[in-house]
Amino acid sequence: MKSWYLKNVGLGLVALIMLSGQAAQAAAGDCPTKGVKELTGAGSTFDFPLFSKMFDEYNKLCGVKVNYQSIGSGGGIRQLQEMTVDFGASDGIMTEQQLAQAKGGPVLHVPVTAGAEAVVYNLPGIARGAIKLTPDVLADIYLKKITKWDDQHIKALNPNVSLPNLDIAVVHRSDGSGTTYIFTDYLSKVSKDWSDKVGTATSVNWPGDIGGAGNEGVANQVRQIPGAIGYVELAYAMQNNMPWALVRNKAGTFMPPSLEGAAAAADVQSLPDDMKVMVTNSANQYAYPISGFSWMLIYADQKDAARGDAVAHLAWWMIHDGQKYSKALLYAPLAPAAVQKAESLIRQVKVANKPILAGN
């Protein structure tokens, strides 16, 4: 896997830097040109560790403070719809209904990163990576069909693990969440029962048990409850030193969550122009199956010329120079093909029907 990553992502970063004269421009060229010194955004908690670093560095470079509210993708979408923020952030694709309710018109989904979701657990004495789960077993745990850790289906996958006779406390997001969108999209692909009964969305009617607000809330609930299982963005699992399961991918390999696995999942040869694509349950043999893109949500038609200029320049910097902060924080840098699609989308941001970054 390491050699695959170095070849496809490590070299991809070099290609990204050399992608065009515009991508190689001095970073200061991505600063706003109309005097804006503050922007507001809201949404994804999945992105928060990366955004905190990116926005701090952008402020140092350009003197633009980005106030980002880590309230979940659902909250970010609502604030964007109401035009109370300059941009939203989501790990889930906006629905047709959500797009229709956006007061500012068409919304662009600009990819800014990709990441993995860890299936974390609290089983005293059982180490990280000691538990293996197949897609059907994971779905049945969340459907509440499997309720004990020593259930025969889990034991069959883990014959050398001393599984306790302990209730499985299923933890999920209580808020509208792109992390939930990725997780439920995955479950819908691998379980017809899940697809028929629950489906894919930022918020769903969970069969049970316990809700937590944000990735932080889910991580805290799992840490506090013996027997708990939950799903969190990889950085949160690492920060909290949480054990995670190996999940069998489509190729049949039990995979740990990793930025390499997320990069493999996101390495899609034929990306749609609008970048509204889910990469869960990838057929790539190196892919971690619960992975996905995360997007900046930006109105294509900006009403304020100065703020539109600032948002477009910020997004351009994030998909180029900002990518160098991804790996250290356990996010997968965008591959060159995704960067090209993102560039095309940002060039569609306009004021009075005039593209802001037409020359980039």
C-alpha positions as CSV (number, residue, x, y, z in Angstrom):
1,M,0.0,0.0,0.0
2,K,2.9,2.4,0.9
3,S,4.4,2.0,-2.6
4,W,1.0,2.6,-4.2
5,Y,0.6,5.8,-2.2
6,L,4.0,7.1,-3.1
7,K,3.4,6.4,-6.7
8,N,-0.1,7.6,-7.0
9,V,-0.5,10.3,-4.4
10,G,3.1,11.3,-3.6
11,L,3.9,11.8,-7.3
12,G,0.4,13.2,-7.7
13,L,1.3,16.1,-5.4
14,V,4.3,16.9,-7.6
15,A,2.0,16.8,-10.6
16,L,-0.5,19.0,-8.8
17,I,2.2,21.6,-8.2
18,M,3.2,21.5,-11.8
19,L,-0.4,21.2,-13.1
20,S,-0.4,24.6,-14.6
21,G,1.3,28.0,-14.4
22,Q,-1.7,29.1,-12.3
23,A,-1.2,26.4,-9.8
24,A,2.4,27.2,-9.4
25,Q,1.8,30.9,-8.9
26,A,3.1,32.6,-5.8
27,A,0.7,31.9,-2.9
28,A,0.2,35.6,-2.3
29,G,-1.5,35.8,-5.7
30,D,-4.4,33.9,-4.1
31,C,-5.2,36.7,-1.7
32,P,-8.4,38.8,-2.1
33,T,-8.0,41.8,-4.3
34,K,-10.9,44.0,-3.0
35,G,-10.0,44.6,0.6
36,V,-12.0,41.9,2.4
37,K,-10.4,40.9,5.7
38,E,-12.9,38.5,7.1
39,L,-15.1,35.7,5.8
40,T,-17.6,33.4,7.5
41,G,-18.2,29.7,6.8
42,A,-20.1,26.9,8.5
43,G,-20.6,23.1,8.2
44,S,-18.6,19.9,8.3
45,T,-17.0,18.8,11.6
46,F,-15.2,16.2,9.4
47,D,-13.2,19.1,7.9
48,F,-12.6,21.0,11.1
49,P,-9.1,19.9,12.0
50,L,-7.9,20.6,8.4
51,F,-9.8,23.8,8.1
52,S,-8.4,25.1,11.3
53,K,-4.9,24.7,10.0
54,M,-5.7,26.0,6.5
55,F,-7.5,29.1,7.7
56,D,-4.8,30.0,10.2
57,E,-2.1,29.8,7.5
58,Y,-4.3,31.8,5.0
59,N,-4.7,34.5,7.6
60,K,-0.9,34.7,8.1
61,L,-0.5,34.9,4.3
62,C,-3.4,37.2,3.3
63,G,-4.6,38.9,6.5
64,V,-8.0,37.4,6.0
65,K,-9.6,35.9,9.1
66,V,-12.0,33.0,8.3
67,N,-14.5,32.4,11.0
68,Y,-15.6,28.8,10.6
69,Q,-18.4,27.2,12.6
70,S,-18.0,23.5,13.0
71,I,-21.7,22.7,13.3
72,G,-22.1,19.7,11.0
73,S,-22.8,19.6,7.3
74,G,-26.6,19.9,7.8
75,G,-26.2,23.1,9.7
76,G,-23.7,24.5,7.1
77,I,-26.2,23.7,4.3
78,R,-29.0,25.5,6.2
79,Q,-26.8,28.6,6.8
80,L,-25.7,28.7,3.2
81,Q,-29.3,28.4,2.1
82,E,-30.2,31.4,4.3
83,M,-27.2,33.3,3.0
84,T,-25.9,33.9,6.5
85,V,-22.4,32.7,5.7
86,D,-20.0,33.2,2.8
87,F,-19.6,29.5,2.2
88,G,-20.7,26.2,3.5
89,A,-18.9,22.9,3.9
90,S,-20.3,19.4,3.6
91,D,-19.2,15.8,3.2
92,G,-22.6,15.0,1.7
93,I,-24.1,16.1,-1.6
94,M,-26.9,18.6,-1.4
95,T,-30.3,17.1,-2.4
96,E,-32.4,18.6,-5.1
97,Q,-34.8,19.9,-2.5
98,Q,-31.9,21.5,-0.6
99,L,-30.6,23.1,-3.8
100,A,-34.1,24.4,-4.6
101,Q,-34.3,26.1,-1.2
102,A,-30.9,27.9,-1.6
103,K,-31.8,31.6,-1.7
104,G,-28.7,32.6,-3.6
105,G,-29.3,30.4,-6.6
106,P,-27.1,27.6,-8.0
107,V,-24.6,26.1,-5.5
108,L,-21.2,24.7,-6.6
109,H,-19.7,21.7,-4.9
110,V,-15.9,22.4,-4.9
111,P,-13.9,19.4,-3.5
112,V,-11.3,20.5,-1.0
113,T,-10.1,17.2,0.5
114,A,-10.9,13.5,1.0
115,G,-10.8,11.5,4.1
116,A,-11.6,8.2,5.9
117,E,-14.1,7.4,8.6
118,A,-13.0,5.1,11.4
119,V,-15.4,2.6,12.9
120,V,-14.4,3.0,16.6
121,Y,-15.2,0.8,19.6
122,N,-14.9,0.6,23.3
123,L,-13.9,-2.9,24.3
124,P,-11.7,-3.0,27.3
125,G,-8.6,-5.1,26.7
126,I,-9.1,-5.3,22.9
127,A,-6.5,-3.4,20.9
128,R,-6.9,-1.2,17.9
129,G,-7.3,-3.2,14.7
130,A,-8.0,-6.4,16.6
131,I,-11.7,-6.5,15.5
132,K,-12.6,-7.4,11.9
133,L,-16.0,-6.4,10.4
134,T,-17.6,-7.3,7.1
135,P,-20.0,-4.9,5.4
136,D,-23.0,-7.1,6.2
137,V,-22.1,-7.5,9.9
138,L,-21.5,-3.7,10.3
139,A,-24.9,-3.0,8.6
140,D,-26.6,-5.5,10.9
141,I,-25.1,-3.9,14.0
142,Y,-26.5,-0.5,13.0
143,L,-29.8,-2.1,12.1
144,K,-29.8,-3.6,15.6
145,K,-30.0,-7.1,14.3
146,I,-26.7,-7.9,16.0
147,T,-26.8,-6.6,19.6
148,K,-24.0,-8.5,21.5
149,W,-20.3,-8.4,20.9
150,D,-20.1,-12.2,21.2
151,D,-22.7,-12.7,18.6
152,Q,-21.8,-15.7,16.4
153,H,-21.4,-13.5,13.3
154,I,-18.8,-11.3,14.9
155,K,-17.1,-14.4,16.6
156,A,-16.8,-16.1,13.2
157,L,-14.8,-13.1,11.9
158,N,-12.7,-12.9,15.0
159,P,-11.9,-16.4,16.2
160,N,-8.8,-15.5,18.1
161,V,-10.4,-12.6,20.0
162,S,-12.0,-13.1,23.4
163,L,-15.2,-11.2,22.7
164,P,-17.2,-10.2,25.8
165,N,-20.9,-10.9,26.4
166,L,-21.5,-7.2,26.2
167,D,-24.3,-5.2,24.7
168,I,-23.4,-3.2,21.6
169,A,-24.2,0.4,22.2
170,V,-24.6,1.9,18.7
171,V,-23.6,5.5,18.6
172,H,-24.6,7.8,15.7
173,R,-24.6,11.5,14.9
174,S,-27.6,13.4,16.3
175,D,-27.1,16.4,14.1
176,G,-27.2,16.8,10.3
177,S,-23.9,15.4,9.2
178,G,-21.9,14.8,6.1
179,T,-20.0,12.2,8.1
180,T,-23.4,10.4,8.4
181,Y,-24.0,10.9,4.7
182,I,-20.8,9.1,3.9
183,F,-21.5,6.3,6.4
184,T,-25.1,5.8,5.4
185,D,-24.2,5.9,1.7
186,Y,-21.7,3.1,2.4
187,L,-24.3,1.0,4.3
188,S,-26.9,1.6,1.5
189,K,-24.4,0.2,-1.0
190,V,-23.5,-2.9,0.9
191,S,-26.9,-3.7,2.5
192,K,-30.2,-3.8,0.7
193,D,-32.0,-4.0,4.0
194,W,-30.3,-0.7,5.1
195,S,-31.1,0.9,1.8
196,D,-34.7,0.0,2.0
197,K,-35.3,0.8,5.6
198,V,-33.0,3.7,6.4
199,G,-31.3,5.0,3.3
200,T,-28.7,7.8,2.7
201,A,-28.9,11.3,4.1
202,T,-27.2,13.8,6.4
203,S,-29.9,12.8,8.9
204,V,-31.8,9.5,9.0
205,N,-34.2,7.7,11.3
206,W,-31.7,5.6,13.2
207,P,-32.9,2.1,14.4
208,G,-31.1,3.0,17.8
209,D,-29.3,3.8,20.2
210,I,-27.3,6.9,21.2
211,G,-26.8,10.2,19.5
212,G,-23.8,12.5,19.7
213,A,-23.4,16.0,18.3
214,G,-20.5,16.3,15.8
215,N,-17.5,14.0,15.4
216,E,-16.5,15.2,18.8
217,G,-19.8,14.1,20.4
218,V,-19.7,10.6,18.9
219,A,-16.0,10.1,19.9
220,N,-16.8,11.2,23.5
221,Q,-19.9,8.9,23.7
222,V,-17.9,5.9,22.5
223,R,-15.1,6.6,24.9
224,Q,-17.5,6.8,27.8
225,I,-19.6,3.7,27.1
226,P,-18.2,0.2,27.4
227,G,-19.4,-1.8,24.4
228,A,-20.0,1.2,22.3
229,I,-19.4,1.4,18.5
230,G,-19.4,4.6,16.4
231,Y,-18.1,6.3,13.3
232,V,-15.8,9.3,13.3
233,E,-13.5,11.0,10.9
234,L,-10.0,9.5,11.2
235,A,-8.4,12.6,12.7
236,Y,-10.8,12.5,15.7
237,A,-10.0,8.8,16.2
238,M,-6.3,9.5,16.2
239,Q,-6.6,12.5,18.5
240,N,-8.6,10.5,21.0
241,N,-6.4,7.4,20.7
242,M,-9.4,5.3,20.0
243,P,-9.4,1.6,18.8
244,W,-10.9,1.0,15.4
245,A,-12.0,-2.0,13.4
246,L,-10.7,-3.3,10.2
247,V,-13.4,-3.2,7.6
248,R,-13.4,-5.6,4.6
249,N,-13.3,-3.7,1.3
250,K,-14.9,-4.6,-2.0
251,A,-11.7,-6.5,-3.0
252,G,-12.0,-8.7,0.1
253,T,-9.2,-7.1,2.1
254,F,-9.7,-6.1,5.7
255,M,-8.5,-2.5,5.8
256,P,-7.7,0.0,8.6
257,P,-8.8,3.6,8.1
258,S,-6.0,5.6,6.6
259,L,-5.3,8.6,4.4
260,E,-3.7,6.2,1.9
261,G,-7.0,4.2,1.8
262,A,-9.0,7.4,1.4
263,A,-6.6,8.6,-1.4
264,A,-7.1,5.2,-3.2
265,A,-10.9,5.5,-3.0
266,A,-10.8,9.1,-4.3
267,D,-8.5,8.2,-7.2
268,V,-11.3,8.1,-9.7
269,Q,-10.4,8.2,-13.3
270,S,-13.7,9.6,-14.6
271,L,-14.9,12.3,-12.3
272,P,-18.1,14.2,-13.1
273,D,-17.7,17.9,-14.0
274,D,-19.9,18.9,-11.0
275,M,-17.9,16.7,-8.6
276,K,-21.0,15.4,-7.0
277,V,-19.6,11.9,-6.6
278,M,-19.5,9.4,-3.7
279,V,-16.5,7.1,-3.6
280,T,-17.6,4.7,-0.8
281,N,-17.2,0.9,-1.3
282,S,-14.6,1.6,-4.0
283,A,-13.4,-1.4,-6.2
284,N,-9.8,-0.2,-5.9
285,Q,-8.0,-3.0,-4.1
286,Y,-6.2,-0.5,-1.9
287,A,-9.2,1.6,-1.0
288,Y,-10.6,1.9,2.5
289,P,-14.4,1.5,1.9
290,I,-15.8,4.2,4.2
291,S,-14.1,7.2,2.5
292,G,-15.4,10.3,0.7
293,F,-14.7,13.8,-0.6
294,S,-15.6,16.9,1.3
295,W,-16.8,20.0,-0.5
296,M,-16.9,23.8,-0.1
297,L,-20.4,24.9,-1.0
298,I,-20.3,28.2,-2.9
299,Y,-22.9,30.2,-4.7
300,A,-22.1,30.5,-8.4
301,D,-23.7,33.9,-8.5
302,Q,-22.2,36.2,-5.9
303,K,-24.2,39.2,-4.9
304,D,-21.3,41.2,-3.3
305,A,-18.4,41.7,-5.6
306,A,-15.8,42.1,-2.8
307,R,-16.9,39.1,-0.8
308,G,-17.3,37.0,-4.0
309,D,-13.7,37.9,-4.9
310,A,-12.5,36.8,-1.4
311,V,-14.4,33.5,-1.4
312,A,-13.1,32.6,-4.9
313,H,-9.5,33.4,-4.0
314,L,-9.7,31.4,-0.7
315,A,-11.1,28.4,-2.5
316,W,-8.4,28.6,-5.2
317,W,-5.7,28.7,-2.5
318,M,-7.2,25.8,-0.6
319,I,-7.2,23.5,-3.6
320,H,-3.6,24.4,-4.4
321,D,-1.2,25.6,-1.7
322,G,-3.6,24.6,1.0
323,Q,-3.3,20.9,0.1
324,K,0.2,20.7,1.6
325,Y,-1.4,20.7,5.1
326,S,-3.6,17.6,4.4
327,K,-1.3,14.6,5.0
328,A,0.0,15.6,8.4
329,L,-3.6,15.9,9.6
330,L,-4.7,12.5,8.1
331,Y,-6.6,13.9,5.1
332,A,-5.9,12.8,1.5
333,P,-4.6,15.6,-0.8
334,L,-6.7,16.0,-3.9
335,A,-5.3,14.1,-6.9
336,P,-4.5,16.2,-10.0
337,A,-7.8,15.1,-11.8
338,A,-9.8,16.4,-8.9
339,V,-7.9,19.7,-8.7
340,Q,-8.6,20.3,-12.4
341,K,-12.4,19.8,-11.8
342,A,-12.2,22.0,-8.8
343,E,-10.5,24.7,-10.8
344,S,-13.2,24.6,-13.4
345,L,-15.9,25.0,-10.8
346,I,-14.2,27.9,-9.1
347,R,-13.9,29.7,-12.4
348,Q,-17.7,29.5,-12.6
349,V,-18.1,31.8,-9.5
350,K,-19.2,35.2,-10.9
351,V,-20.5,38.6,-10.1
352,A,-23.0,40.3,-12.4
353,N,-22.4,37.4,-14.8
354,K,-18.7,38.0,-15.0
355,P,-16.3,35.3,-13.8
356,I,-14.2,36.4,-10.9
357,L,-11.1,34.2,-11.7
358,A,-11.6,33.9,-15.4
359,G,-7.8,34.5,-15.9
360,N,-6.7,31.7,-13.6
